[in-house]
Amino acid sequence: MSEARDRMGRLILALRSQGITDPRVLNAIENTPREVFVADLFKEQSWEDKALPIDCGQTISQPYIVGLMTQSLDVQPRHRVLEIGTGSGYQAAVLSPLARYVYSVERYKALLIEAKARFERLHLDNVITRFGDGGEGWPEQAPFDRIIVTAAAPVEPTALLAQLKPNGIMVAPVGAGPVQTLLKYTGDGQGGFRRETLCEVRFVPLVPGAAKDA
């Protein structure tokens, strides 16, 4: 076994020990080369279970949080998933083999260009991207079966919840401080939502508007 596969194997075991047990999610993480989504400076750390910096002051989430959010979404093969915050593209790449389509919105054009190049390199043809304000979602493609938010909304993101199907699921960090609450919203089929607290997290804030200089 190569060194990379050995490191990935240890990471998967670590994720299992932390409660990430869905075999489809673990398989998606195992088959997504995280080193492709980080700068050369951090490639040696790409198999470690920690967040890493990327351009534009953003981060690539630690694999555990990616696994937890993905597992909590319960994505099925025919689902259309909306992702808010493309970033490096890693989370979308993990979602790609699980869903029919992944729609991803990014406010930094430089990040989006790099992420799209990675999607093309990995032949992830079902990931569709858009440059714009993530807080507004993607109304033209709504409603979505699942929504994942990879930046912290200061208050409950009602505009995004409005784009979720009646029985859909959204996972999002909510809170204005340095530590936020990761919440799972499950539609009750009648316009309401059940809210479940998953854990405390630290995400970059969900900033309104598309960046004009990046």
N, C-alpha and C positions, 0 to 999 in steps of 0.2 A: 504494500500500500504506500502511495506517495505521501510525502510530508503534508501536503495540502489536504488530502483525503483523511489522513490521520487526525489533523486538527479539526476538520469538519466533523468527524466522528465524535470527537470529544465534546464539541459544541452541541451536537444533537443529544448526546447523553445528558449534558447539563440542562438542556431545555426540558427533556423528559422529567428530570428530577424536580423541576420547578413547576410541573403541571401541564406542560404543553404535550398532550398525548394524542391529538388527532393525527392519524397517520398521513392524511393528505397534506396537512399543514407542514408536518415534519419533512415529508418528501419534497414539498415545494421549496422549503428553506435549504434542504440538503443539495438540491439541484440548481440553486441560484447562486452563482459565484459572487459572493459579496465583495471580493477583491476588485471586481470590475467597477464597483460603484464608489470607490474611495480613491483619494489622491495617492500617488506613488509613495509619498512620505509615510502613509498609514497602512500600506498593504500588508505589512507583517502583523498588524493588529486586527486585520479584517476578520479573522476567525474567532476573535475574543468577544465575549458577551458584554460589550460596552458600546456606548454611543461614540461617534467620531465626528470631527468637524468636516464640513464641506464648504464650498464657496458661498459668498453672499451672507456670511454669518449664520448659516443654517447647519443642521446636523443630520447624520444618518443614524436612525434609532438603533438601540442595542437589539440584538436578535431576540432576546426574551420578550421585549415589548412588541416587536413585530409579530412574534409568534402568538402572544396573548391576544393582541388586537385581531389578528387574522382568525384565530380559533374562535374568538367570541362572535365574529361576524357570521360564522356557519355558512360560508359561501358554497353554493351549489352550482353544478356545471352550466345551467342555463341562466344564471343570474347576471344582471348588469350592475356593476359596482361603480360608484362614484368615489374617487379619492380627492381629497382637498389637500394640496401640497405635494407636488411631484417630487421635489427635492432632487436627490441623486437618481431617483427612479427605482430604488431597491424595493420599497414596499409594493409598488405596482408590479414589479417583476415577480415577487412572491405570489401576488394575487392572480397573475396572468394564467397559470395552468389550472386554477381553481374555478375561474369564472368564464362566462361566454365573452363578455367585454369588460374592460376596465377603462373608465373615463377619468382622466386625471387633469386637474387644474393647478397651474403654477404661476405665481406672481412675478418671479424673476426669470426674465427671458434667457439669460445666460445659463441658468440651471436647466431650463427646459430644453435648450438646444443640446446640451450635453446628455441629458437623460434620453432624448429621442435617438441620439446616436447609439447609445447603449442598447435601447430596445431593438434597433435595426440590427446591431451586431449579434444580438442573442435571438433574433427572429421572433420577437414577441409581437406578432401581427395583430393581436386583439387588444392592444393598449392604444387608446386614442387620447391625444393630449390637446390642451388648450392653454393659451397665455391669457391670464386675466385675474380677476378678484375672486379668490377662493370662497370668501364669505358669501358670495352670491350664488355659489354652486354652478350648475349647468342647466338652467331652466328648460332650454330647448330639448334636452334629452330626458328630462324627468317624466314620470317617476322612476326611481331606482329601487332595485331589490335590497341593496346594501349601500351604506355610505360609511366611509372611514375618513376621519379628520386627523391629520398629522401635525397640526399646530393648535395651540391652546386658545379656545374661544373664551373671552373674558366673562361672558354670560351664555346662557343656553342658546345654541345656534338655531333659532326658530326658522330662519329662512332655509336652512338645510333640512330640517325636519319636515318642512312642507314639501320637499322634493322626494320624500321617502314613500314607498308604497304602504298601504294600510297595515300590512302584516310584516313590514320590513324591519331591518335592524340597522342602527347607526352606532358606531363606537367613536367617541370623541373625548379629548381632554378638555375640561372646563374649569376655569378659574383665572383670576387676574394676577395672582401672585407667582413667585418663583416655583412654588409647588402647586400642582393642579390635581384634580380628581378625574381619573379615567372612568367615564360613564358608558354604560351600554343601554341604549334606548331600543325597546322592542314595541312595535306597533300592536295595538289591541284590536285592530280591524275596524275600529269605529272612530278613528281620528285622534285617539289618545295614545299615550305611551307609558309603558312600565320602565322605570329607571332602576338600574342596578349599578352599584359602585364596585369597580373592579380593583383599583389600587390607586396609590398616589404616584404621580409621574412628574417629570420635568420636561416640558416641551417649549420650543420657541413660540412666541405669541402669534396668533392669527391676525395679521395686519390688514386693514381695509385697503382696497385698491390694488392695482397692478403697479409694480415698481417701474418708474420712468427711466431710471439710469442703469438698469441691469437686465 
